[in-house]
Amino acid sequence: MDAAEKQPVRVTILSRSYTLRTSGDPREVEALAASVDELMLAISSKAPNADNTHVAVLACLHLADSLRQAERELNELKDRVGRKSEQFAGMLEQLIASAGEEQ
């Protein structure tokens, strides 16, 4: 889809409606908006005197922290996969070498 083919999606966050445009699945945008709304409502319930900007900044910090944690976990998983790949490659080389010796 090009820019002209983007679909409008109406979402509500903190009781305020937004019309967003997406070239992807509108349901995905709606689900993301619902998640952001839920997070911001939880924050605003714990800080009832905070204005919407303050709530939005706290939500952004929370999401940034979650992203950083996910990136850290992904990197750890990549490292583990890399180590296992090296181990399997070494085992395969040993098997090939021992098979060559038997012939």
N, C-alpha and C positions, 0 to 999 in steps of 0.2 A: 504494500500500500504506500502511495506517496502522500505528501502533505495534504493534497486535495481530497484524499480518500480517508482521512482520519475521521473517526466517529466521535461524536460528543457523548460524554458520560457524566451524569449528574450524581454528585456525592454530597454527603453532609458530614462535616467535621465540627465538633463543638457547636452544634445547632446553627451552623452557617453553611449555606449551600454553595457549591462550586461546580462549574461546568468545565470539565477537562476534556481534552481531545486525545484519542489514542489510536494507534494503528494496530494495536494488539487486541486481545480479548477484553471487552469491557468488563466482564465479570472479574477479571484479575484486578483491574483498577478499583472496582467496587470493593473487593476483598481487602486490598491494601488500604483503601480509605477507611474501611470499617475497623481495621487493625489500628490505624493511627488515631481514629476517633476514640476507640476503647482506651488506648494508652493515655491520650490527653485527658479524657474524662477521669481516669484513675488518678492522674497527677493533680488535676484541679480539685478532686474531692479531698486530697491530702493537703492541699494548699489553697483553701477557699478564697483567700484574699489576693491570690496571684492573678494578674491580668492575663489575657490570652497570649500575649507575646512571651511573657515569662513561661507560661505553660508550654508553648511551642518550643522555646529554647531548651527547656528541660527534656521534652520529648525527643528533640534532636540529639541531645547528649546521650540519652538512654539508647536510642537507635544506633548512634555512632559506636557506643560501647559494645552493643550486641554485634555489630558488624566486625569490629576489631577482634572480638572473641571468636567469631566464626572464621575469620581469616587466619587467626592463630591456630585454631583446630584444623583447618584445611592444610596449612603448612606442615603441621605435625603429621597429619595423615600422609601427605606427599612424601615426607622424609621417611616414614615407616615403609611405605610402598617402595621407595627407592632402595632402602636397605634390604628389604625382602627380595627385590628383583636382583640385586647383586648377589645375595646368597643363592638364589635359584640358578643364576647364571654360573656361579662357581660349581654348584652341584652338577649341573648339566655338563660342564666342561670335564669334570672328573669322570662322569659316566661315559662320555665320548672317548676320553683318553683310555679308560679301562676296557672299553669295548674294542678299541683299536689294538690294544696289547694282546687281547685274546685271539685275534685273527692271525 
